[in-house]
Amino acid sequence: MNGTKRADIKSGMRVLIVLKKDQRSGKLTEGIVNNILTNSPNHHYGIKVRLRSGEIGRVQKIVKSKQ
């Protein structure tokens, strides 16, 4: 699942984001969503979130839980 719809992303979810500094390379960073920063219902580059680690980036993929 990609991260372009705000309704698909909830606090506590594990996601892959691209940090601003990594946009050119496309390097992904995995983490858990602390809060959602994008106010609009969708964003074509991905919803901007803050991870629990404090890193901020746009969601590229939602990681499925292994349960």
mmJSON file of the N, C-alpha and C atoms, coordinates in Angstrom:
{"data_MODEL":{"atom_site":{
"group_PDB":["ATOM","ATOM","ATOM","ATOM","ATOM","ATOM","ATOM","ATOM","ATOM","ATOM","ATOM","ATOM","ATOM","ATOM","ATOM","ATOM","ATOM","ATOM","ATOM","ATOM","ATOM","ATOM","ATOM","ATOM","ATOM","ATOM","ATOM","ATOM","ATOM","ATOM","ATOM","ATOM","ATOM","ATOM","ATOM","ATOM","ATOM","ATOM","ATOM","ATOM","ATOM","ATOM","ATOM","ATOM","ATOM","ATOM","ATOM","ATOM","ATOM","ATOM","ATOM","ATOM","ATOM","ATOM","ATOM","ATOM","ATOM","ATOM","ATOM","ATOM","ATOM","ATOM","ATOM","ATOM","ATOM","ATOM","ATOM","ATOM","ATOM","ATOM","ATOM","ATOM","ATOM","ATOM","ATOM","ATOM","ATOM","ATOM","ATOM","ATOM","ATOM","ATOM","ATOM","ATOM","ATOM","ATOM","ATOM","ATOM","ATOM","ATOM","ATOM","ATOM","ATOM","ATOM","ATOM","ATOM","ATOM","ATOM","ATOM","ATOM","ATOM","ATOM","ATOM","ATOM","ATOM","ATOM","ATOM","ATOM","ATOM","ATOM","ATOM","ATOM","ATOM","ATOM","ATOM","ATOM","ATOM","ATOM","ATOM","ATOM","ATOM","ATOM","ATOM","ATOM","ATOM","ATOM","ATOM","ATOM","ATOM","ATOM","ATOM","ATOM","ATOM","ATOM","ATOM","ATOM","ATOM","ATOM","ATOM","ATOM","ATOM","ATOM","ATOM","ATOM","ATOM","ATOM","ATOM","ATOM","ATOM","ATOM","ATOM","ATOM","ATOM","ATOM","ATOM","ATOM","ATOM","ATOM","ATOM","ATOM","ATOM","ATOM","ATOM","ATOM","ATOM","ATOM","ATOM","ATOM","ATOM","ATOM","ATOM","ATOM","ATOM","ATOM","ATOM","ATOM","ATOM","ATOM","ATOM","ATOM","ATOM","ATOM","ATOM","ATOM","ATOM","ATOM","ATOM","ATOM","ATOM","ATOM","ATOM","ATOM","ATOM","ATOM","ATOM","ATOM","ATOM","ATOM","ATOM","ATOM","ATOM"],
"id":[1,2,3,4,5,6,7,8,9,10,11,12,13,14,15,16,17,18,19,20,21,22,23,24,25,26,27,28,29,30,31,32,33,34,35,36,37,38,39,40,41,42,43,44,45,46,47,48,49,50,51,52,53,54,55,56,57,58,59,60,61,62,63,64,65,66,67,68,69,70,71,72,73,74,75,76,77,78,79,80,81,82,83,84,85,86,87,88,89,90,91,92,93,94,95,96,97,98,99,100,101,102,103,104,105,106,107,108,109,110,111,112,113,114,115,116,117,118,119,120,121,122,123,124,125,126,127,128,129,130,131,132,133,134,135,136,137,138,139,140,141,142,143,144,145,146,147,148,149,150,151,152,153,154,155,156,157,158,159,160,161,162,163,164,165,166,167,168,169,170,171,172,173,174,175,176,177,178,179,180,181,182,183,184,185,186,187,188,189,190,191,192,193,194,195,196,197,198,199,200,201],
"type_symbol":["N","C","C","N","C","C","N","C","C","N","C","C","N","C","C","N","C","C","N","C","C","N","C","C","N","C","C","N","C","C","N","C","C","N","C","C","N","C","C","N","C","C","N","C","C","N","C","C","N","C","C","N","C","C","N","C","C","N","C","C","N","C","C","N","C","C","N","C","C","N","C","C","N","C","C","N","C","C","N","C","C","N","C","C","N","C","C","N","C","C","N","C","C","N","C","C","N","C","C","N","C","C","N","C","C","N","C","C","N","C","C","N","C","C","N","C","C","N","C","C","N","C","C","N","C","C","N","C","C","N","C","C","N","C","C","N","C","C","N","C","C","N","C","C","N","C","C","N","C","C","N","C","C","N","C","C","N","C","C","N","C","C","N","C","C","N","C","C","N","C","C","N","C","C","N","C","C","N","C","C","N","C","C","N","C","C","N","C","C","N","C","C","N","C","C","N","C","C","N","C","C"],
"label_atom_id":["N","CA","C","N","CA","C","N","CA","C","N","CA","C","N","CA","C","N","CA","C","N","CA","C","N","CA","C","N","CA","C","N","CA","C","N","CA","C","N","CA","C","N","CA","C","N","CA","C","N","CA","C","N","CA","C","N","CA","C","N","CA","C","N","CA","C","N","CA","C","N","CA","C","N","CA","C","N","CA","C","N","CA","C","N","CA","C","N","CA","C","N","CA","C","N","CA","C","N","CA","C","N","CA","C","N","CA","C","N","CA","C","N","CA","C","N","CA","C","N","CA","C","N","CA","C","N","CA","C","N","CA","C","N","CA","C","N","CA","C","N","CA","C","N","CA","C","N","CA","C","N","CA","C","N","CA","C","N","CA","C","N","CA","C","N","CA","C","N","CA","C","N","CA","C","N","CA","C","N","CA","C","N","CA","C","N","CA","C","N","CA","C","N","CA","C","N","CA","C","N","CA","C","N","CA","C","N","CA","C","N","CA","C","N","CA","C","N","CA","C","N","CA","C","N","CA","C","N","CA","C","N","CA","C"],
"label_alt_id":[null,null,null,null,null,null,null,null,null,null,null,null,null,null,null,null,null,null,null,null,null,null,null,null,null,null,null,null,null,null,null,null,null,null,null,null,null,null,null,null,null,null,null,null,null,null,null,null,null,null,null,null,null,null,null,null,null,null,null,null,null,null,null,null,null,null,null,null,null,null,null,null,null,null,null,null,null,null,null,null,null,null,null,null,null,null,null,null,null,null,null,null,null,null,null,null,null,null,null,null,null,null,null,null,null,null,null,null,null,null,null,null,null,null,null,null,null,null,null,null,null,null,null,null,null,null,null,null,null,null,null,null,null,null,null,null,null,null,null,null,null,null,null,null,null,null,null,null,null,null,null,null,null,null,null,null,null,null,null,null,null,null,null,null,null,null,null,null,null,null,null,null,null,null,null,null,null,null,null,null,null,null,null,null,null,null,null,null,null,null,null,null,null,null,null,null,null,null,null,null,null],
"label_comp_id":["MET","MET","MET","ASN","ASN","ASN","GLY","GLY","GLY","THR","THR","THR","LYS","LYS","LYS","ARG","ARG","ARG","ALA","ALA","ALA","ASP","ASP","ASP","ILE","ILE","ILE","LYS","LYS","LYS","SER","SER","SER","GLY","GLY","GLY","MET","MET","MET","ARG","ARG","ARG","VAL","VAL","VAL","LEU","LEU","LEU","ILE","ILE","ILE","VAL","VAL","VAL","LEU","LEU","LEU","LYS","LYS","LYS","LYS","LYS","LYS","ASP","ASP","ASP","GLN","GLN","GLN","ARG","ARG","ARG","SER","SER","SER","GLY","GLY","GLY","LYS","LYS","LYS","LEU","LEU","LEU","THR","THR","THR","GLU","GLU","GLU","GLY","GLY","GLY","ILE","ILE","ILE","VAL","VAL","VAL","ASN","ASN","ASN","ASN","ASN","ASN","ILE","ILE","ILE","LEU","LEU","LEU","THR","THR","THR","ASN","ASN","ASN","SER","SER","SER","PRO","PRO","PRO","ASN","ASN","ASN","HIS","HIS","HIS","HIS","HIS","HIS","TYR","TYR","TYR","GLY","GLY","GLY","ILE","ILE","ILE","LYS","LYS","LYS","VAL","VAL","VAL","ARG","ARG","ARG","LEU","LEU","LEU","ARG","ARG","ARG","SER","SER","SER","GLY","GLY","GLY","GLU","GLU","GLU","ILE","ILE","ILE","GLY","GLY","GLY","ARG","ARG","ARG","VAL","VAL","VAL","GLN","GLN","GLN","LYS","LYS","LYS","ILE","ILE","ILE","VAL","VAL","VAL","LYS","LYS","LYS","SER","SER","SER","LYS","LYS","LYS","GLN","GLN","GLN"],
"label_asym_id":["A","A","A","A","A","A","A","A","A","A","A","A","A","A","A","A","A","A","A","A","A","A","A","A","A","A","A","A","A","A","A","A","A","A","A","A","A","A","A","A","A","A","A","A","A","A","A","A","A","A","A","A","A","A","A","A","A","A","A","A","A","A","A","A","A","A","A","A","A","A","A","A","A","A","A","A","A","A","A","A","A","A","A","A","A","A","A","A","A","A","A","A","A","A","A","A","A","A","A","A","A","A","A","A","A","A","A","A","A","A","A","A","A","A","A","A","A","A","A","A","A","A","A","A","A","A","A","A","A","A","A","A","A","A","A","A","A","A","A","A","A","A","A","A","A","A","A","A","A","A","A","A","A","A","A","A","A","A","A","A","A","A","A","A","A","A","A","A","A","A","A","A","A","A","A","A","A","A","A","A","A","A","A","A","A","A","A","A","A","A","A","A","A","A","A","A","A","A","A","A","A"],
"label_entity_id":["1","1","1","1","1","1","1","1","1","1","1","1","1","1","1","1","1","1","1","1","1","1","1","1","1","1","1","1","1","1","1","1","1","1","1","1","1","1","1","1","1","1","1","1","1","1","1","1","1","1","1","1","1","1","1","1","1","1","1","1","1","1","1","1","1","1","1","1","1","1","1","1","1","1","1","1","1","1","1","1","1","1","1","1","1","1","1","1","1","1","1","1","1","1","1","1","1","1","1","1","1","1","1","1","1","1","1","1","1","1","1","1","1","1","1","1","1","1","1","1","1","1","1","1","1","1","1","1","1","1","1","1","1","1","1","1","1","1","1","1","1","1","1","1","1","1","1","1","1","1","1","1","1","1","1","1","1","1","1","1","1","1","1","1","1","1","1","1","1","1","1","1","1","1","1","1","1","1","1","1","1","1","1","1","1","1","1","1","1","1","1","1","1","1","1","1","1","1","1","1","1"],
"label_seq_id":[1,1,1,2,2,2,3,3,3,4,4,4,5,5,5,6,6,6,7,7,7,8,8,8,9,9,9,10,10,10,11,11,11,12,12,12,13,13,13,14,14,14,15,15,15,16,16,16,17,17,17,18,18,18,19,19,19,20,20,20,21,21,21,22,22,22,23,23,23,24,24,24,25,25,25,26,26,26,27,27,27,28,28,28,29,29,29,30,30,30,31,31,31,32,32,32,33,33,33,34,34,34,35,35,35,36,36,36,37,37,37,38,38,38,39,39,39,40,40,40,41,41,41,42,42,42,43,43,43,44,44,44,45,45,45,46,46,46,47,47,47,48,48,48,49,49,49,50,50,50,51,51,51,52,52,52,53,53,53,54,54,54,55,55,55,56,56,56,57,57,57,58,58,58,59,59,59,60,60,60,61,61,61,62,62,62,63,63,63,64,64,64,65,65,65,66,66,66,67,67,67],
"pdbx_PDB_ins_code":[null,null,null,null,null,null,null,null,null,null,null,null,null,null,null,null,null,null,null,null,null,null,null,null,null,null,null,null,null,null,null,null,null,null,null,null,null,null,null,null,null,null,null,null,null,null,null,null,null,null,null,null,null,null,null,null,null,null,null,null,null,null,null,null,null,null,null,null,null,null,null,null,null,null,null,null,null,null,null,null,null,null,null,null,null,null,null,null,null,null,null,null,null,null,null,null,null,null,null,null,null,null,null,null,null,null,null,null,null,null,null,null,null,null,null,null,null,null,null,null,null,null,null,null,null,null,null,null,null,null,null,null,null,null,null,null,null,null,null,null,null,null,null,null,null,null,null,null,null,null,null,null,null,null,null,null,null,null,null,null,null,null,null,null,null,null,null,null,null,null,null,null,null,null,null,null,null,null,null,null,null,null,null,null,null,null,null,null,null,null,null,null,null,null,null,null,null,null,null,null,null],
"Cartn_x":[0.854,0.0,0.905,0.601,1.417,0.889,1.598,1.266,0.699,-0.158,-0.686,-2.022,-2.698,-3.986,-3.82,-4.22,-4.093,-4.903,-6.057,-6.939,-6.298,-5.318,-4.664,-3.567,-3.182,-2.041,-2.525,-2.086,-2.468,-1.21,-1.294,-0.2,0.063,1.335,1.704,1.965,1.669,1.911,3.386,3.867,5.234,5.2,6.053,6.061,7.49,7.605,8.861,8.685,9.593,9.506,10.774,10.666,11.852,12.071,13.259,13.624,13.919,13.802,14.07,15.469,16.461,17.842,18.036,17.131,17.254,16.327,15.653,14.691,15.348,16.548,17.226,17.63,18.148,18.608,17.451,16.367,15.227,15.423,16.466,16.73,15.563,15.106,13.961,14.416,13.661,13.91,12.674,12.872,11.74,11.553,10.298,10.012,8.538,8.197,6.816,6.29,5.091,4.49,4.173,4.672,4.33,3.132,3.231,2.078,2.126,0.959,0.788,0.86,1.683,1.892,1.11,0.742,-0.031,-1.493,-2.09,-3.492,-4.458,-4.028,-4.934,-5.219,-6.361,-6.734,-5.818,-5.129,-4.16,-3.072,-1.95,-0.819,-0.076,0.143,0.702,2.141,2.902,4.269,4.317,3.201,3.154,2.819,2.131,1.73,2.96,3.14,4.295,3.993,4.939,4.779,6.056,5.902,7.047,7.101,8.258,8.438,8.737,8.626,8.94,10.393,11.249,12.669,12.89,11.84,11.943,12.177,12.462,12.7,11.39,11.471,10.294,10.496,9.468,9.542,8.179,8.156,6.906,6.797,5.621,5.391,5.418,6.252,6.33,5.606,5.625,4.996,4.608,3.471,3.027,3.455,4.2,4.716,3.621,3.331,2.32,2.866,2.022,2.449,2.502,3.337,3.546,2.663,1.538,0.636,-0.277],
"Cartn_y":[-1.168,0.0,1.238,2.175,3.393,4.393,5.466,6.407,7.722,7.695,8.952,9.364,8.469,8.795,8.911,10.05,10.308,9.303,8.899,7.982,6.606,6.24,4.932,4.903,6.065,6.159,6.545,5.783,6.025,6.072,6.773,6.809,5.389,5.016,3.676,2.687,3.061,2.164,2.167,1.034,0.94,1.311,2.258,2.764,2.932,3.075,3.45,4.864,5.759,7.149,7.518,8.568,9.159,10.512,10.684,11.943,12.987,14.257,15.349,15.21,14.901,14.788,13.581,12.602,11.383,11.365,12.477,12.478,12.157,12.663,12.398,10.932,10.35,8.958,7.972,8.398,7.51,6.551,6.765,5.902,5.974,4.808,4.74,4.524,5.086,4.953,4.328,3.262,2.59,3.131,3.244,3.709,3.627,4.066,4.033,5.462,5.669,7.001,7.517,8.708,9.385,10.3,11.161,11.986,12.343,12.699,13.023,14.537,15.004,16.44,17.019,16.197,16.677,16.822,17.977,18.219,17.778,17.784,17.439,15.933,15.507,14.089,13.204,13.79,13.016,13.941,13.333,14.096,13.176,13.64,12.766,12.331,13.048,12.624,11.783,11.683,10.93,11.837,11.283,12.023,12.254,13.482,13.814,13.421,12.693,12.226,12.472,12.465,12.469,11.088,10.458,9.149,9.313,8.226,8.268,8.652,8.389,8.753,10.248,10.977,12.408,12.767,11.773,12.033,12.375,13.288,13.728,13.409,12.831,12.52,12.135,11.809,11.436,9.917,9.393,7.947,7.437,6.437,5.788,4.449,3.788,2.474,2.203,1.547,1.107,-0.345,-0.648,-1.997,-2.842,-3.97,-4.891,-5.57,-5.719,-6.429,-7.92,-8.647,-10.076,-10.95,-10.425,-11.171,-12.062],
"Cartn_z":[0.0,0.0,0.0,-0.876,-0.908,0.119,0.301,1.369,0.9,-0.133,-0.668,-0.06,0.678,1.302,2.811,3.335,4.774,5.598,5.096,5.828,6.038,5.199,5.306,6.366,6.869,7.781,9.176,10.158,11.554,12.42,13.512,14.475,14.98,15.069,15.528,14.413,13.169,12.027,11.651,11.15,10.635,9.158,8.767,7.391,6.882,5.573,4.927,4.408,4.799,4.348,3.581,2.791,2.171,2.843,3.4,4.043,2.978,3.318,2.38,1.765,2.589,2.101,1.182,1.243,0.442,-0.765,-1.062,-2.165,-3.502,-3.741,-5.016,-5.149,-4.072,-4.122,-3.967,-3.306,-3.087,-1.923,-1.116,0.038,1.017,1.466,2.371,3.805,4.729,6.159,6.787,7.563,8.208,9.615,10.025,11.371,11.693,12.884,13.365,13.419,12.874,12.8,14.201,14.492,15.742,15.508,14.47,14.104,12.626,12.1,10.686,10.537,9.604,9.43,8.258,7.276,6.127,6.529,6.222,6.567,5.476,4.222,3.117,3.113,2.55,2.562,1.721,0.731,-0.044,-0.575,-0.932,-1.475,-2.429,-3.654,-4.692,-4.421,-3.605,-3.261,-1.992,-1.28,-0.033,1.137,2.106,3.3,4.18,4.634,5.475,6.916,7.527,8.906,9.703,11.021,11.929,12.565,12.495,13.115,14.601,15.345,16.781,17.021,16.032,16.137,15.929,15.5,15.261,13.807,12.967,11.55,10.851,9.868,9.124,7.654,7.035,5.613,5.08,3.79,3.13,3.021,3.355,3.342,1.907,1.67,0.369,0.377,1.539,1.641,3.087,3.245,4.563,4.704,5.768,5.986,6.62,6.0,6.535,7.779,8.794,9.998,9.698,10.439,10.177,11.053,11.499,12.387,11.601],
"occupancy":[1.0,1.0,1.0,1.0,1.0,1.0,1.0,1.0,1.0,1.0,1.0,1.0,1.0,1.0,1.0,1.0,1.0,1.0,1.0,1.0,1.0,1.0,1.0,1.0,1.0,1.0,1.0,1.0,1.0,1.0,1.0,1.0,1.0,1.0,1.0,1.0,1.0,1.0,1.0,1.0,1.0,1.0,1.0,1.0,1.0,1.0,1.0,1.0,1.0,1.0,1.0,1.0,1.0,1.0,1.0,1.0,1.0,1.0,1.0,1.0,1.0,1.0,1.0,1.0,1.0,1.0,1.0,1.0,1.0,1.0,1.0,1.0,1.0,1.0,1.0,1.0,1.0,1.0,1.0,1.0,1.0,1.0,1.0,1.0,1.0,1.0,1.0,1.0,1.0,1.0,1.0,1.0,1.0,1.0,1.0,1.0,1.0,1.0,1.0,1.0,1.0,1.0,1.0,1.0,1.0,1.0,1.0,1.0,1.0,1.0,1.0,1.0,1.0,1.0,1.0,1.0,1.0,1.0,1.0,1.0,1.0,1.0,1.0,1.0,1.0,1.0,1.0,1.0,1.0,1.0,1.0,1.0,1.0,1.0,1.0,1.0,1.0,1.0,1.0,1.0,1.0,1.0,1.0,1.0,1.0,1.0,1.0,1.0,1.0,1.0,1.0,1.0,1.0,1.0,1.0,1.0,1.0,1.0,1.0,1.0,1.0,1.0,1.0,1.0,1.0,1.0,1.0,1.0,1.0,1.0,1.0,1.0,1.0,1.0,1.0,1.0,1.0,1.0,1.0,1.0,1.0,1.0,1.0,1.0,1.0,1.0,1.0,1.0,1.0,1.0,1.0,1.0,1.0,1.0,1.0,1.0,1.0,1.0,1.0,1.0,1.0],
"B_iso_or_equiv":[0.0,0.0,0.0,0.0,0.0,0.0,0.0,0.0,0.0,0.0,0.0,0.0,0.0,0.0,0.0,0.0,0.0,0.0,0.0,0.0,0.0,0.0,0.0,0.0,0.0,0.0,0.0,0.0,0.0,0.0,0.0,0.0,0.0,0.0,0.0,0.0,0.0,0.0,0.0,0.0,0.0,0.0,0.0,0.0,0.0,0.0,0.0,0.0,0.0,0.0,0.0,0.0,0.0,0.0,0.0,0.0,0.0,0.0,0.0,0.0,0.0,0.0,0.0,0.0,0.0,0.0,0.0,0.0,0.0,0.0,0.0,0.0,0.0,0.0,0.0,0.0,0.0,0.0,0.0,0.0,0.0,0.0,0.0,0.0,0.0,0.0,0.0,0.0,0.0,0.0,0.0,0.0,0.0,0.0,0.0,0.0,0.0,0.0,0.0,0.0,0.0,0.0,0.0,0.0,0.0,0.0,0.0,0.0,0.0,0.0,0.0,0.0,0.0,0.0,0.0,0.0,0.0,0.0,0.0,0.0,0.0,0.0,0.0,0.0,0.0,0.0,0.0,0.0,0.0,0.0,0.0,0.0,0.0,0.0,0.0,0.0,0.0,0.0,0.0,0.0,0.0,0.0,0.0,0.0,0.0,0.0,0.0,0.0,0.0,0.0,0.0,0.0,0.0,0.0,0.0,0.0,0.0,0.0,0.0,0.0,0.0,0.0,0.0,0.0,0.0,0.0,0.0,0.0,0.0,0.0,0.0,0.0,0.0,0.0,0.0,0.0,0.0,0.0,0.0,0.0,0.0,0.0,0.0,0.0,0.0,0.0,0.0,0.0,0.0,0.0,0.0,0.0,0.0,0.0,0.0,0.0,0.0,0.0,0.0,0.0,0.0],
"pdbx_formal_charge":[null,null,null,null,null,null,null,null,null,null,null,null,null,null,null,null,null,null,null,null,null,null,null,null,null,null,null,null,null,null,null,null,null,null,null,null,null,null,null,null,null,null,null,null,null,null,null,null,null,null,null,null,null,null,null,null,null,null,null,null,null,null,null,null,null,null,null,null,null,null,null,null,null,null,null,null,null,null,null,null,null,null,null,null,null,null,null,null,null,null,null,null,null,null,null,null,null,null,null,null,null,null,null,null,null,null,null,null,null,null,null,null,null,null,null,null,null,null,null,null,null,null,null,null,null,null,null,null,null,null,null,null,null,null,null,null,null,null,null,null,null,null,null,null,null,null,null,null,null,null,null,null,null,null,null,null,null,null,null,null,null,null,null,null,null,null,null,null,null,null,null,null,null,null,null,null,null,null,null,null,null,null,null,null,null,null,null,null,null,null,null,null,null,null,null,null,null,null,null,null,null],
"auth_seq_id":[1,1,1,2,2,2,3,3,3,4,4,4,5,5,5,6,6,6,7,7,7,8,8,8,9,9,9,10,10,10,11,11,11,12,12,12,13,13,13,14,14,14,15,15,15,16,16,16,17,17,17,18,18,18,19,19,19,20,20,20,21,21,21,22,22,22,23,23,23,24,24,24,25,25,25,26,26,26,27,27,27,28,28,28,29,29,29,30,30,30,31,31,31,32,32,32,33,33,33,34,34,34,35,35,35,36,36,36,37,37,37,38,38,38,39,39,39,40,40,40,41,41,41,42,42,42,43,43,43,44,44,44,45,45,45,46,46,46,47,47,47,48,48,48,49,49,49,50,50,50,51,51,51,52,52,52,53,53,53,54,54,54,55,55,55,56,56,56,57,57,57,58,58,58,59,59,59,60,60,60,61,61,61,62,62,62,63,63,63,64,64,64,65,65,65,66,66,66,67,67,67],
"auth_comp_id":["MET","MET","MET","ASN","ASN","ASN","GLY","GLY","GLY","THR","THR","THR","LYS","LYS","LYS","ARG","ARG","ARG","ALA","ALA","ALA","ASP","ASP","ASP","ILE","ILE","ILE","LYS","LYS","LYS","SER","SER","SER","GLY","GLY","GLY","MET","MET","MET","ARG","ARG","ARG","VAL","VAL","VAL","LEU","LEU","LEU","ILE","ILE","ILE","VAL","VAL","VAL","LEU","LEU","LEU","LYS","LYS","LYS","LYS","LYS","LYS","ASP","ASP","ASP","GLN","GLN","GLN","ARG","ARG","ARG","SER","SER","SER","GLY","GLY","GLY","LYS","LYS","LYS","LEU","LEU","LEU","THR","THR","THR","GLU","GLU","GLU","GLY","GLY","GLY","ILE","ILE","ILE","VAL","VAL","VAL","ASN","ASN","ASN","ASN","ASN","ASN","ILE","ILE","ILE","LEU","LEU","LEU","THR","THR","THR","ASN","ASN","ASN","SER","SER","SER","PRO","PRO","PRO","ASN","ASN","ASN","HIS","HIS","HIS","HIS","HIS","HIS","TYR","TYR","TYR","GLY","GLY","GLY","ILE","ILE","ILE","LYS","LYS","LYS","VAL","VAL","VAL","ARG","ARG","ARG","LEU","LEU","LEU","ARG","ARG","ARG","SER","SER","SER","GLY","GLY","GLY","GLU","GLU","GLU","ILE","ILE","ILE","GLY","GLY","GLY","ARG","ARG","ARG","VAL","VAL","VAL","GLN","GLN","GLN","LYS","LYS","LYS","ILE","ILE","ILE","VAL","VAL","VAL","LYS","LYS","LYS","SER","SER","SER","LYS","LYS","LYS","GLN","GLN","GLN"],
"auth_asym_id":["A","A","A","A","A","A","A","A","A","A","A","A","A","A","A","A","A","A","A","A","A","A","A","A","A","A","A","A","A","A","A","A","A","A","A","A","A","A","A","A","A","A","A","A","A","A","A","A","A","A","A","A","A","A","A","A","A","A","A","A","A","A","A","A","A","A","A","A","A","A","A","A","A","A","A","A","A","A","A","A","A","A","A","A","A","A","A","A","A","A","A","A","A","A","A","A","A","A","A","A","A","A","A","A","A","A","A","A","A","A","A","A","A","A","A","A","A","A","A","A","A","A","A","A","A","A","A","A","A","A","A","A","A","A","A","A","A","A","A","A","A","A","A","A","A","A","A","A","A","A","A","A","A","A","A","A","A","A","A","A","A","A","A","A","A","A","A","A","A","A","A","A","A","A","A","A","A","A","A","A","A","A","A","A","A","A","A","A","A","A","A","A","A","A","A","A","A","A","A","A","A"],
"auth_atom_id":["N","CA","C","N","CA","C","N","CA","C","N","CA","C","N","CA","C","N","CA","C","N","CA","C","N","CA","C","N","CA","C","N","CA","C","N","CA","C","N","CA","C","N","CA","C","N","CA","C","N","CA","C","N","CA","C","N","CA","C","N","CA","C","N","CA","C","N","CA","C","N","CA","C","N","CA","C","N","CA","C","N","CA","C","N","CA","C","N","CA","C","N","CA","C","N","CA","C","N","CA","C","N","CA","C","N","CA","C","N","CA","C","N","CA","C","N","CA","C","N","CA","C","N","CA","C","N","CA","C","N","CA","C","N","CA","C","N","CA","C","N","CA","C","N","CA","C","N","CA","C","N","CA","C","N","CA","C","N","CA","C","N","CA","C","N","CA","C","N","CA","C","N","CA","C","N","CA","C","N","CA","C","N","CA","C","N","CA","C","N","CA","C","N","CA","C","N","CA","C","N","CA","C","N","CA","C","N","CA","C","N","CA","C","N","CA","C","N","CA","C","N","CA","C","N","CA","C","N","CA","C","N","CA","C"],
"pdbx_PDB_model_num":[1,1,1,1,1,1,1,1,1,1,1,1,1,1,1,1,1,1,1,1,1,1,1,1,1,1,1,1,1,1,1,1,1,1,1,1,1,1,1,1,1,1,1,1,1,1,1,1,1,1,1,1,1,1,1,1,1,1,1,1,1,1,1,1,1,1,1,1,1,1,1,1,1,1,1,1,1,1,1,1,1,1,1,1,1,1,1,1,1,1,1,1,1,1,1,1,1,1,1,1,1,1,1,1,1,1,1,1,1,1,1,1,1,1,1,1,1,1,1,1,1,1,1,1,1,1,1,1,1,1,1,1,1,1,1,1,1,1,1,1,1,1,1,1,1,1,1,1,1,1,1,1,1,1,1,1,1,1,1,1,1,1,1,1,1,1,1,1,1,1,1,1,1,1,1,1,1,1,1,1,1,1,1,1,1,1,1,1,1,1,1,1,1,1,1,1,1,1,1,1,1]
}}}
